[in-house]
């Protein structure tokens, strides 16, 4: 079957992978070593949700290549620190050529840091909140196939989480953004059937001790 139908490509190393990293070394490393591997660290979860917001209207590759700059600019995405950013920090960030200089997204990150503190106070942790909403087997076809992945970049669960976060005051957290976050952080395993990484990611998900 063709790549267009299966969503798989064969790399120069002979491994079969999901189509989207192409042959770009940094994108391949992200696909192979990060994407879909379960994450329970609150700072990493916050970082990814914010960066998915910055990605809106852009490609993830653009954000990935600026990620270290984002981390430096936003105090390692320690939301306790980001929540204290002021207007002078906004101006500083708007002058930072190493990141995406979008005032609305910068202010959204500060706002979301404040909301993250509130969520942790009510739910215990970001990890606890998100992993409690991990799709059950009957809620998500598994394994995913390429046509489904392309046609449905959001799900009922990502829509539900998006609505709840917005009620709590978060911004730039639409259903598609939330689903991309879920894919990257391992709440679902969307490595396509046949991808060399799929079995390893599923093993890690099986071994994971879910946050209480």
C-alpha positions in Angstrom: 0.0 0.0 0.0 1.1 3.6 -0.6 2.3 6.0 2.0 -0.9 8.1 1.3 -3.0 5.1 2.4 -1.0 3.6 5.2 0.7 6.7 6.7 4.0 4.8 7.0 7.4 5.5 5.5 10.6 3.4 5.4 13.6 5.4 6.6 17.2 5.3 5.3 17.9 3.0 8.3 15.3 0.6 7.0 12.9 1.2 9.9 9.2 1.7 9.2 7.8 4.8 10.9 4.8 7.1 10.9 4.9 9.4 7.9 5.1 12.8 9.6 8.8 13.2 10.6 9.9 12.5 7.0 13.7 12.3 6.8 14.5 15.2 9.0 17.0 14.2 11.8 15.6 16.3 14.5 12.0 15.4 13.7 12.9 11.7 13.5 14.6 11.9 17.0 11.4 13.5 18.4 9.2 10.8 16.8 11.5 8.0 18.0 12.4 9.2 21.4 9.6 11.4 22.7 6.3 11.4 20.9 3.8 9.1 22.5 6.0 8.1 25.4 3.9 8.6 28.6 4.7 11.7 30.7 3.7 12.4 34.3 5.9 15.3 35.1 3.7 18.5 35.7 6.3 20.9 34.2 6.6 18.8 31.0 2.8 18.5 30.7 2.5 22.3 31.1 5.3 22.9 28.6 3.7 20.8 26.0 0.2 22.2 26.3 1.7 25.8 26.1 3.8 24.9 23.1 0.9 23.3 21.3 -0.9 26.6 21.8 2.1 28.4 20.3 2.0 26.0 17.4 -1.5 27.2 16.4 -1.2 28.3 12.8 2.3 27.0 12.5 4.0 23.7 12.2 5.2 21.6 15.2 8.7 21.5 13.5 8.9 25.3 13.8 8.2 25.1 17.6 10.4 22.0 18.1 13.4 23.9 16.7 12.7 26.8 19.0 11.9 24.7 22.1 15.1 25.3 24.0 14.6 29.1 23.4 11.1 28.8 24.8 12.3 26.9 27.8 14.9 29.6 28.6 12.4 32.3 28.0 9.7 30.8 30.2 11.7 29.6 33.2 11.7 26.0 32.1 7.9 26.1 32.1 7.8 26.1 35.9 4.3 27.4 36.1 4.9 28.7 39.7 7.5 31.1 38.2 5.6 31.9 34.9 2.5 32.8 36.9 4.5 35.7 38.4 5.5 37.2 35.0 4.5 40.8 34.6 3.9 43.3 31.7 7.7 43.9 31.6 8.2 40.2 31.0 5.7 40.3 28.2 7.6 43.1 26.6 10.9 41.2 27.1 9.4 38.1 25.4 8.0 40.2 22.6 11.5 41.2 21.8 12.9 37.7 22.0 13.7 36.6 18.4 14.2 33.0 19.5 10.6 32.3 20.2 7.3 33.0 18.5 6.6 36.6 19.3 2.8 36.6 19.5 1.4 38.8 22.3 -1.8 36.8 22.7 0.0 33.5 23.0 2.6 34.9 25.4 -0.1 36.3 27.7 -2.0 33.1 27.4 1.0 31.2 28.7 1.2 33.4 31.8 -2.6 33.1 32.3 -2.4 29.4 31.9 0.4 29.2 34.5 -1.9 30.9 37.0 -4.7 28.5 36.1 -2.3 25.5 36.4 -1.7 26.5 40.0 -5.4 26.6 40.7 -6.0 23.3 38.9 -3.2 21.7 41.1 -4.8 23.0 44.2 -8.2 21.5 43.2 -7.1 18.3 41.5 -3.7 17.5 43.2 -1.5 17.8 40.1 -1.7 18.4 36.4 -0.7 14.7 35.8 -3.5 13.5 38.0 -6.0 15.7 36.2 -5.0 14.6 32.7 -4.3 10.9 33.3 -7.7 10.5 35.0 -9.1 11.3 31.6 -7.1 8.8 29.7 -9.3 7.2 27.1 -10.5 3.7 28.0 -10.2 1.0 25.3 -13.8 1.3 24.3 -13.5 5.1 23.9 -10.7 5.1 21.3 -10.1 2.6 18.4 -6.7 1.0 19.0 -4.5 0.7 17.0 -5.2 3.9 15.1 -5.1 3.8 11.3 -3.9 6.6 9.1 -7.3 7.7 7.6 -8.8 8.0 11.1 -5.8 10.0 12.4 -6.0 12.5 9.5 -9.8 12.8 9.5 -10.2 13.1 13.3 -7.5 15.3 14.8 -9.8 15.7 17.9 -12.0 13.3 19.9 -14.9 13.5 22.2 -12.5 13.3 25.1 -10.2 16.1 23.9 -13.3 18.2 23.3 -14.5 17.5 26.9 -11.1 18.3 28.3 -10.9 21.5 26.2 -14.3 22.7 27.4 -13.4 22.0 31.1 -10.1 23.8 30.8 -11.8 26.8 29.2 -14.3 26.9 32.0 -11.4 27.0 34.4 -10.0 30.0 32.5 -7.4 28.4 30.3 -6.9 29.8 26.8 -5.5 28.4 23.5 -6.7 24.9 24.5 -9.0 24.0 21.7 -10.0 20.3 21.1 -7.4 19.8 18.4 -4.6 21.4 20.5 -5.6 19.2 23.5 -5.6 16.0 21.3 -2.2 16.8 19.9 -1.1 17.2 23.6 -2.6 13.8 24.4 -0.9 12.1 21.5 2.5 13.6 22.4 2.3 12.9 26.2 1.3 9.3 25.8 -2.3 9.5 26.9 -3.0 7.6 23.6 -0.7 5.6 21.4 -1.1 7.0 18.0 2.0 5.5 16.4 0.4 3.9 13.4 0.2 0.1 13.2 3.4 -1.0 11.6 5.5 1.9 13.0 8.7 0.6 14.6 8.0 2.7 17.7 4.5 1.5 18.4 5.2 -1.6 20.4 7.8 0.1 22.6 5.4 3.0 23.4 2.6 0.5 24.2 5.0 -1.4 26.5 5.9 1.9 28.4 2.2 2.7 28.7 1.6 -0.8 30.1 4.3 -0.3 32.7 3.2 3.2 33.7 2.0 3.8 37.2 -0.8 6.2 36.6 -0.9 9.3 38.9 -3.6 9.0 41.6 
